[in-house]
Amino acid sequence: AAGDAQAAAPPPSTDGGQLNIDLLESSFKLLAPQADRLAERFYEHLFEVAPGVRPMFPDDIAGQRKALIASLGAIVSSLRTPEKMVEYLNGLALRHVDYGAIEAHYDVVGEVLLTTMAEIAGDLWSDELDRAWGAAYGAIKQTMIAAASGAPALAVAA
């Protein structure tokens, strides 16, 4: 029973606070109908900001756009089960190592993701959403970098 309560606790953010899971879930539901546009704009922004990563992707990135949305969905759906999230992120990190991702890419991806989410959300995006998604991405980044380097994942473990 005590272990169950611990497993249900929100994962910590990188600043030691708790992630705002309700806000992350509700905002993702608002963005979901525009998922295709979000993914399209994400990769447009990414390749503008970091053209050096373009060769890491196939010429036709339609499948990659779907994978991005699927990954975001998997992460959001596992926010209340940190051990599942860590397991998912560890696998995702190792796949990204195989793709050639390096630690420096994570900051660019996070900046582009939040900028794109704000663009797609329009007037619905707020400072509170920016902080919530920034904290969530920070925890995701920390976990994936640890997994990619072979370190134990602590960032989102309950």
Secondary structure in CASP SS format (residue, H / E / C, confidence):
PFRMAT SS
TARGET T0000
AUTHOR 0000-0000-0000
METHOD secondary structure of the structure
MODEL  1
A C 1.00
A H 1.00
G H 1.00
D H 1.00
A H 1.00
Q H 1.00
A H 1.00
A H 1.00
A C 1.00
P C 1.00
P C 1.00
P E 1.00
S C 1.00
T C 1.00
D C 1.00
G C 1.00
G C 1.00
Q E 1.00
L C 1.00
N C 1.00
I H 1.00
D H 1.00
L H 1.00
L H 1.00
E H 1.00
S H 1.00
S H 1.00
F H 1.00
K H 1.00
L H 1.00
L H 1.00
A H 1.00
P H 1.00
Q H 1.00
A H 1.00
D H 1.00
R H 1.00
L H 1.00
A H 1.00
E H 1.00
R H 1.00
F H 1.00
Y H 1.00
E H 1.00
H H 1.00
L H 1.00
F H 1.00
E H 1.00
V H 1.00
A C 1.00
P H 1.00
G H 1.00
V H 1.00
R H 1.00
P H 1.00
M H 1.00
F C 1.00
P C 1.00
D C 1.00
D C 1.00
I C 1.00
A H 1.00
G H 1.00
Q H 1.00
R H 1.00
K H 1.00
A H 1.00
L H 1.00
I H 1.00
A H 1.00
S H 1.00
L H 1.00
G H 1.00
A H 1.00
I H 1.00
V H 1.00
S H 1.00
S C 1.00
L C 1.00
R C 1.00
T C 1.00
P H 1.00
E H 1.00
K H 1.00
M H 1.00
V H 1.00
E H 1.00
Y H 1.00
L H 1.00
N H 1.00
G H 1.00
L H 1.00
A H 1.00
L H 1.00
R H 1.00
H H 1.00
V H 1.00
D H 1.00
Y H 1.00
G C 1.00
A C 1.00
I C 1.00
E H 1.00
A H 1.00
H H 1.00
Y H 1.00
D H 1.00
V H 1.00
V H 1.00
G H 1.00
E H 1.00
V H 1.00
L H 1.00
L H 1.00
T H 1.00
T H 1.00
M H 1.00
A H 1.00
E H 1.00
I H 1.00
A H 1.00
G H 1.00
D H 1.00
L H 1.00
W C 1.00
S C 1.00
D H 1.00
E H 1.00
L H 1.00
D H 1.00
R H 1.00
A H 1.00
W H 1.00
G H 1.00
A H 1.00
A H 1.00
Y H 1.00
G H 1.00
A H 1.00
I H 1.00
K H 1.00
Q H 1.00
T H 1.00
M H 1.00
I H 1.00
A H 1.00
A H 1.00
A H 1.00
S H 1.00
G C 1.00
A C 1.00
P C 1.00
A C 1.00
L C 1.00
A C 1.00
V C 1.00
A C 1.00
A C 1.00
END
